[in-house]
Amino acid sequence: MRLDKFLADMSFGTRKEVKQLIKEKRVQINGKIVTKADFKVDFEDEVYVDDERIEYVEYEYLILNKPQDYVCALEDRRYPVIMELIESIRKDLVPVGRLDVDTEGLILITNDGQLNHKLLAPKSHVDKTYYVEVDNPIPENAVEIFSKPMDLDDFITQPAKLEILDETSANLTISEGKFHQVKRMFEKVGCTVTYLRRDQFGPLELGDLDIGEYRELSPEEVEALKNC
């Protein structure tokens, strides 16, 4: 990898900025000052900038407990974006899919484009579990209704699993993630969603992660995602 790309990937600035940094003789590789931006760096090389060791991070995998009133985007004119809550070495992280602005819960964030594409591909059918609160009592036959394909006019859902917790709350597991899908499914049984939180995405669980907080995935979680 070129030295200027290595440093740009590790957030030392644009290619132009890191080339200036290299010219200023602030970069050492294996104990020697390097002044050429196109110097080839191997991952086992010891790279230092101003005497600070720089370890290259190719991919990052994070889960965030998204707060309400944040949007799953890189920028937005109206709302704050979830990326403002993340501090990362990499500057190419993106959310995997979306949650509505008024929805809380688990959102995966990564710069692994291949995994992102795999998880969002229609044929993947990655299960997603939501905790739902509604305004009216959930009908007794809702479990049966949700377990069958449901016609939402613009598409027909895959069978879903509904677990009723009490009169006005439930857990719902779906394998798609269409626009407002959970809200629209509950509207079909006469209920308006008043609170929505995603607790699980494939093998990942929100657990006790506080609202607005995030954490790195373990190697085992990354492997499980790649295999789901």
C-alpha positions, 0 to 999 in steps of 0.5 A: 500500500502507498504510504500516503493512502496508509496515512489518509486511511488512518485519518491523517488528512487528505492525500495532499495533507499527508504528502505535506506531512511526509515532506516535513520528515515526520514519518518513520518506517522501520526506524528510517525517515521516509519522504516519498508519498508512494513508498510501499508499506507492508502491514508488518512495517513499523510506521511512526508519525511524530514518534507515535506508532500507527497500526493500520486498521482495515475494517471496523465493525461497530454496533450503536444503540441509536437514539430517537431523532437521529437519522441513519445517514452520513449527513442531513439538513434537518436532523443530526446523523448517527455518525456524529456519535461515533469516534473512529480511525476510519472515515469511510464507515457507513450504517448497514441499512436504516432505522426510522428517525423515531426508532431506537436500537441496534444499528450496525456500522462498518466500512466492510462493503462486501459484508454490508451488501451481503447483509442487505441483499434481498435473498439474505433474509437476515432476521431483525427483532423489534420491541414494539409498543402500540396504542390499542390492545393487540388482537388475539389472532395477531400471532397467526396473522403475522405468521403468514405473508402480509400484503402491504400493497407495494410488497408482500412480507415474508412470514414473521414471528410475533410474541405478545408481551402484554395488551399493548407490547410485543416482540416482532421478528421480520426477515426484511426491512422495508420502509416503515414495515413494522409500523405498517404491519401493526396498522393492518391489525388496527394498532398504531406503533407508539414506540419502536426499538430494534433489539437484534440484527442477525446474531447481534444483540443490543444487550445492555448498551445504553442509548447513544453508546456504541461498541466494537464487535468481537471477532466471533460476532464478525464471523457470525455475521459473515456466516448468517 
